[in-house]
Amino acid sequence: LLEATGVFLFLAGTWLNVYPEWQRHVWKADPENKGRLYTGGLFALARHINYTGEIMSFIGFAFVTGALWTLWVPMAMGIGMSTVSIWEIEFYLEQRYKNDWPKYVKEVPAVMVPGVY
């Protein structure tokens, strides 16, 4: 059961990490969107939903390998992301997209997990 859960977490987490970035990439490739903040796709659910996927994939990897002692890695990642990385990138985004950022934060209050954080 631990291994199957791990496979699911790893695959779902990898998808959640990569897919929103791909959506943003495709959107940004359109010249009409140059200099605009991407707020669509899965980023309409949480501003850094891809970070959640990254943590999920590391937890899944630990479960699949049975090396549960490595769970400190996604825990450290989560702490680092929620206390430093997110606020650093949000500061940058607020400066870069001065007109769009306040509306986006209001419309998408979730930072990493919709309805939770």
C-alpha positions as CSV (number, residue, x, y, z in Angstrom):
1,L,0.0,0.0,0.0
2,L,2.9,2.4,0.8
3,E,4.5,1.7,-2.6
4,A,1.2,2.2,-4.5
5,T,0.5,5.4,-2.6
6,G,4.1,6.5,-3.4
7,V,3.6,5.9,-7.1
8,F,0.4,7.9,-7.1
9,L,2.0,10.8,-5.2
10,F,5.1,10.8,-7.4
11,L,3.1,10.8,-10.7
12,A,0.4,13.2,-9.5
13,G,3.1,15.5,-7.9
14,T,5.2,15.5,-11.0
15,W,2.2,16.3,-13.2
16,L,1.2,19.1,-10.7
17,N,4.7,20.5,-10.9
18,V,5.1,20.4,-14.7
19,Y,1.7,20.9,-16.2
20,P,1.0,24.4,-14.8
21,E,4.4,25.5,-16.0
22,W,3.7,24.1,-19.4
23,Q,0.4,25.9,-19.5
24,R,2.2,29.2,-18.6
25,H,4.9,28.5,-21.2
26,V,2.3,28.0,-24.0
27,W,0.4,31.2,-22.9
28,K,3.6,33.3,-22.7
29,A,4.6,32.1,-26.2
30,D,1.8,34.2,-27.6
31,P,3.1,37.7,-28.4
32,E,-0.2,39.2,-27.2
33,N,0.7,38.1,-23.7
34,K,4.1,39.6,-23.5
35,G,4.7,41.4,-20.2
36,R,1.4,40.1,-18.7
37,L,0.9,38.0,-15.6
38,Y,-0.3,34.5,-16.3
39,T,-3.3,33.7,-14.0
40,G,-5.0,30.9,-15.8
41,G,-5.0,27.1,-15.8
42,L,-4.0,25.6,-12.5
43,F,-2.5,28.9,-11.3
44,A,-6.1,30.0,-11.0
45,L,-6.5,27.6,-8.1
46,A,-3.3,28.5,-6.2
47,R,-0.5,30.9,-6.9
48,H,2.3,28.4,-6.4
49,I,0.4,25.1,-7.0
50,N,3.5,23.7,-8.8
51,Y,5.5,23.9,-5.5
52,T,2.8,21.6,-4.0
53,G,3.4,19.1,-6.8
54,E,7.2,19.2,-6.2
55,I,6.7,18.4,-2.5
56,M,4.2,15.6,-3.4
57,S,6.7,14.0,-5.8
58,F,9.5,13.9,-3.2
59,I,7.1,12.3,-0.7
60,G,6.0,9.8,-3.3
61,F,9.7,9.0,-4.1
62,A,10.4,8.3,-0.4
63,F,7.3,6.0,-0.2
64,V,8.2,4.1,-3.4
65,T,11.8,3.5,-2.3
66,G,10.9,2.7,1.3
67,A,13.5,5.2,2.4
68,L,11.2,7.0,4.8
69,W,14.2,8.6,6.4
70,T,14.3,10.8,3.3
71,L,11.0,12.4,4.2
72,W,13.1,15.2,5.8
73,V,13.8,16.4,2.2
74,P,10.2,17.3,1.3
75,M,9.6,18.6,4.8
76,A,12.6,20.9,4.5
77,M,11.5,21.9,1.0
78,G,8.0,22.8,2.3
79,I,9.4,24.8,5.2
80,G,11.8,26.6,2.9
81,M,9.2,27.3,0.2
82,S,6.6,28.6,2.7
83,T,8.9,30.8,4.7
84,V,11.4,32.1,2.1
85,S,11.0,31.1,-1.5
86,I,7.3,32.0,-1.9
87,W,7.6,35.4,-0.3
88,E,10.7,36.2,-2.4
89,I,9.0,35.3,-5.7
90,E,5.8,37.1,-4.7
91,F,7.8,40.2,-3.9
92,Y,9.3,40.0,-7.4
93,L,5.9,39.3,-9.1
94,E,4.4,42.2,-7.2
95,Q,7.1,44.5,-8.5
96,R,7.0,43.2,-12.1
97,Y,3.2,43.1,-12.5
98,K,2.2,46.1,-10.4
99,N,-1.2,46.4,-12.1
100,D,-2.2,42.7,-12.2
101,W,-0.7,41.3,-9.0
102,P,-3.2,42.8,-6.4
103,K,-6.2,41.6,-8.4
104,Y,-4.6,38.1,-8.8
105,V,-3.9,37.8,-5.0
106,K,-7.4,38.8,-4.2
107,E,-9.0,36.4,-6.7
108,V,-6.6,33.5,-5.8
109,P,-5.9,33.7,-2.0
110,A,-4.5,30.1,-1.9
111,V,-0.7,30.1,-2.0
112,M,0.0,26.4,-2.5
113,V,-3.1,24.3,-1.7
114,P,-6.5,25.5,-2.8
115,G,-8.8,26.1,0.2
116,V,-6.0,25.3,2.7
117,Y,-2.9,27.5,2.3
